[in-house]
Amino acid sequence: MRRALARIALVVLAVAIVASIAWQQVYSNEARIEHAYATCMSQFGGAARAPAAAPATEAGVPGATMAESLGKAMTDLAKGVTAGMSAAVCGAVRDACRADFDGAVCQNALAGFR
């Protein structure tokens, strides 16, 4: 009888530990905030689209290579600025949620980045 109760107690303890870990990883406020932040970054900053392939140019035309270089530099600059702005916006949302989880900003962000 005692062994059976001890086994039941161990099973209940194991289930409680697993449930606690799962709750902290998925359902806790911090986990929800980090999930929203990761979704925000992947939606706005993490997945930069690759530029379309440039048409082939003649090897002896210096103006064409200069234009390609300038175009590539401008594309890289735009990607960098966009990624920086996305990180700032997503970071601000994460900070707002940590400061006031039940606030309107946080709750709207959590609803938007599910």
Rosetta silent file (secondary structure, phi, psi, omega in degrees, C-alpha in Angstrom):
SEQUENCE: MRRALARIALVVLAVAIVASIAWQQVYSNEARIEHAYATCMSQFGGAARAPAAAPATEAGVPGATMAESLGKAMTDLAKGVTAGMSAAVCGAVRDACRADFDGAVCQNALAGFR
SCORE:     score description
SCORE:     0.000 S_00000001
   1 L     0.000  -42.907 -179.614    0.000    0.000    0.000 S_00000001
   2 H   -66.318  -38.357  179.135    2.803    2.418    0.869 S_00000001
   3 H   -64.180  -40.774  179.125    4.660    1.666   -2.322 S_00000001
   4 H   -63.719  -41.832  177.524    1.580    2.369   -4.396 S_00000001
   5 H   -66.247  -37.477  178.293    1.061    5.714   -2.646 S_00000001
   6 H   -65.392  -41.314  178.180    4.741    6.581   -3.121 S_00000001
   7 H   -64.697  -42.785  178.315    4.508    5.807   -6.833 S_00000001
   8 H   -62.537  -41.568  179.054    1.353    7.889   -7.190 S_00000001
   9 H   -63.955  -40.276  177.891    3.034   10.759   -5.354 S_00000001
  10 H   -65.484  -40.127  178.778    6.074   10.545   -7.685 S_00000001
  11 H   -65.026  -44.056  178.919    3.850   10.530  -10.771 S_00000001
  12 H   -63.173  -40.758  178.267    1.885   13.537   -9.493 S_00000001
  13 H   -63.939  -43.803  179.005    5.155   15.343   -8.725 S_00000001
  14 H   -63.048  -42.825  178.415    6.546   14.582  -12.194 S_00000001
  15 H   -63.595  -40.233  179.180    3.363   15.798  -13.873 S_00000001
  16 H   -64.862  -39.323  179.203    3.446   18.989  -11.795 S_00000001
  17 H   -66.480  -46.070  179.712    7.078   19.650  -12.772 S_00000001
  18 H   -62.860  -42.228  179.425    6.404   19.078  -16.472 S_00000001
  19 H   -64.596  -39.062  178.761    3.302   21.281  -16.351 S_00000001
  20 H   -64.718  -44.373  178.988    5.237   24.044  -14.601 S_00000001
  21 H   -64.561  -43.711  179.216    8.034   23.982  -17.179 S_00000001
  22 H   -62.500  -40.665  179.555    5.547   23.946  -20.058 S_00000001
  23 H   -63.941  -42.805 -179.682    3.648   26.875  -18.578 S_00000001
  24 H   -66.250  -33.791 -177.559    6.830   28.919  -18.167 S_00000001
  25 H   -81.873  -24.462 -172.893    7.957   28.178  -21.726 S_00000001
  26 H  -120.056  -43.548 -168.165    4.632   28.779  -23.473 S_00000001
  27 H  -107.623   -8.294 -178.489    2.000   30.525  -21.376 S_00000001
  28 L   -71.021  162.142  179.411    3.821   32.824  -18.956 S_00000001
  29 H   -58.408  -45.379 -178.756    3.823   36.570  -19.543 S_00000001
  30 H   -63.346  -40.104  178.627    7.547   36.588  -20.368 S_00000001
  31 H   -65.397  -40.688  178.332    7.147   33.737  -22.862 S_00000001
  32 H   -65.935  -38.608  178.007    4.247   35.512  -24.565 S_00000001
  33 H   -64.346  -46.421 -179.148    6.261   38.759  -24.738 S_00000001
  34 H   -65.851  -35.624  176.861    9.282   37.011  -26.262 S_00000001
  35 H   -65.253  -42.917  178.038    7.079   35.179  -28.781 S_00000001
  36 H   -63.557  -39.824  178.357    5.497   38.478  -29.845 S_00000001
  37 H   -63.886  -46.003 -179.883    8.966   40.059  -30.153 S_00000001
  38 H   -63.721  -39.512  177.741   10.281   37.176  -32.273 S_00000001
  39 H   -65.717  -41.770  177.741    7.186   37.301  -34.490 S_00000001
  40 H   -60.291  -46.869 -178.658    7.553   41.068  -34.880 S_00000001
  41 H   -65.663  -40.738 -179.943   11.200   40.758  -35.856 S_00000001
  42 H   -70.023  -31.114 -179.249   10.565   37.963  -38.337 S_00000001
  43 H   -76.081  -38.203 -173.708    7.642   39.851  -39.837 S_00000001
  44 H  -110.470  -32.574 -172.145    9.365   43.227  -40.177 S_00000001
  45 H  -120.713  -27.483 -170.971   13.101   42.910  -39.779 S_00000001
  46 H   -83.415  -27.883 -174.226   14.380   39.380  -39.968 S_00000001
  47 L  -109.334   74.246  177.880   13.211   38.265  -43.384 S_00000001
  48 L   -74.211  134.378 -179.068   14.649   40.786  -45.816 S_00000001
  49 L   -74.888  143.186  177.343   13.712   39.977  -49.375 S_00000001
  50 L   -75.673  139.062  178.983   16.492   39.253  -51.814 S_00000001
  51 L   -68.914  155.112  178.217   16.763   41.794  -54.605 S_00000001
  52 L   -66.858  150.580 -178.723   15.879   40.729  -58.136 S_00000001
  53 L   -66.131  134.955  179.320   18.781   39.617  -60.290 S_00000001
  54 L   -77.621  147.766  178.085   20.300   42.443  -62.284 S_00000001
  55 L   -67.778  150.759 -179.124   20.484   42.044  -66.044 S_00000001
  56 L   -67.016  140.657  178.819   23.852   41.080  -67.450 S_00000001
  57 L  -118.063  164.949  177.954   25.987   43.983  -68.649 S_00000001
  58 L   -73.415  143.718 -175.887   28.893   44.202  -71.018 S_00000001
  59 L   -67.837  -27.336 -175.167   32.276   43.796  -69.347 S_00000001
  60 L   -92.162    7.968 -176.512   33.787   46.872  -70.994 S_00000001
  61 L  -102.750  102.478 -177.365   31.119   49.395  -69.897 S_00000001
  62 H   -70.580  -29.401 -179.644   32.311   51.216  -66.738 S_00000001
  63 H   -65.657  -35.896 -179.296   29.114   53.263  -66.357 S_00000001
  64 H   -68.306  -41.136 -179.655   26.978   50.167  -66.034 S_00000001
  65 H   -69.756  -33.273  177.414   29.100   48.685  -63.243 S_00000001
  66 H   -66.068  -42.242  178.565   29.082   52.032  -61.411 S_00000001
  67 H   -64.708  -40.656  177.637   25.289   52.159  -61.630 S_00000001
  68 H   -63.308  -42.500  179.757   25.067   48.561  -60.380 S_00000001
  69 H   -63.983  -42.942  179.038   27.391   49.348  -57.474 S_00000001
  70 H   -65.202  -41.648  178.688   25.381   52.432  -56.546 S_00000001
  71 H   -63.475  -41.231  178.455   22.127   50.495  -56.819 S_00000001
  72 H   -66.712  -40.132  178.570   23.477   47.709  -54.610 S_00000001
  73 H   -63.613  -41.138  179.077   24.743   50.219  -52.042 S_00000001
  74 H   -67.056  -38.478  177.331   21.353   51.931  -51.905 S_00000001
  75 H   -63.853  -44.992  178.421   19.591   48.573  -51.521 S_00000001
  76 H   -62.614  -39.855  178.677   21.934   47.583  -48.687 S_00000001
  77 H   -63.850  -44.437  179.615   21.392   50.959  -47.012 S_00000001
  78 H   -63.484  -40.830  178.044   17.613   50.615  -47.214 S_00000001
  79 H   -63.172  -42.717 -179.679   17.773   47.094  -45.768 S_00000001
  80 H   -64.822  -42.984  179.294   19.969   48.283  -42.898 S_00000001
  81 H   -65.771  -43.587  179.565   17.731   51.228  -42.062 S_00000001
  82 H   -62.713  -43.911  179.618   14.598   49.081  -42.242 S_00000001
  83 H   -64.672  -39.508  178.287   16.121   46.389  -40.020 S_00000001
  84 H   -65.160  -42.264  178.493   17.261   49.018  -37.513 S_00000001
  85 H   -66.531  -39.517  179.218   13.829   50.634  -37.381 S_00000001
  86 H   -63.703  -42.547  178.739   12.152   47.242  -37.019 S_00000001
  87 H   -63.297  -38.074  179.525   14.441   46.320  -34.130 S_00000001
  88 H   -67.604  -44.133 -179.027   13.651   49.635  -32.443 S_00000001
  89 H   -67.191  -46.955 -179.499    9.886   49.261  -32.863 S_00000001
  90 H   -65.562  -36.612  176.608    9.819   45.610  -31.793 S_00000001
  91 H   -66.609  -37.460  177.944   12.106   46.388  -28.856 S_00000001
  92 H   -65.800  -38.466  177.399    9.842   49.248  -27.775 S_00000001
  93 H   -64.952  -43.278  179.370    6.836   46.929  -27.834 S_00000001
  94 H   -62.074  -43.501  178.648    8.742   44.361  -25.763 S_00000001
  95 H   -64.816  -38.857  178.779    9.769   47.032  -23.237 S_00000001
  96 H   -64.483  -38.176  178.772    6.196   48.352  -23.043 S_00000001
  97 H   -68.605  -38.386  178.667    4.923   44.841  -22.319 S_00000001
  98 H   -68.072  -32.379 -179.733    7.501   44.299  -19.614 S_00000001
  99 H   -76.484  -41.184 -177.094    6.558   47.617  -18.018 S_00000001
 100 L  -146.554   87.784 -175.427    2.763   47.146  -18.210 S_00000001
 101 L   -62.220  -35.623 -177.807    1.646   43.717  -19.389 S_00000001
 102 L   -87.891    2.842 -179.047   -2.059   44.518  -19.049 S_00000001
 103 L   -72.095  163.956 -177.007   -1.748   47.872  -20.846 S_00000001
 104 H   -63.831  -40.268 -178.926   -3.381   48.622  -24.182 S_00000001
 105 H   -61.482  -48.262 -177.973   -0.092   48.776  -26.122 S_00000001
 106 H   -65.791  -46.312 -177.307    1.010   45.371  -24.917 S_00000001
 107 H   -64.732  -37.309  176.457   -2.336   43.660  -25.320 S_00000001
 108 H   -67.841  -39.803  178.169   -2.726   44.997  -28.870 S_00000001
 109 H   -65.557  -42.816  178.280    0.796   43.884  -29.746 S_00000001
 110 H   -63.146  -38.136  178.238    0.209   40.408  -28.309 S_00000001
 111 H   -69.844  -35.545 -178.204   -3.008   40.124  -30.296 S_00000001
 112 H   -77.424  -27.065 -176.040   -1.330   41.339  -33.471 S_00000001
 113 L  -113.646   51.074  178.168    1.753   39.119  -33.290 S_00000001
 114 L   -81.357    0.000    0.000    0.271   35.721  -32.512 S_00000001
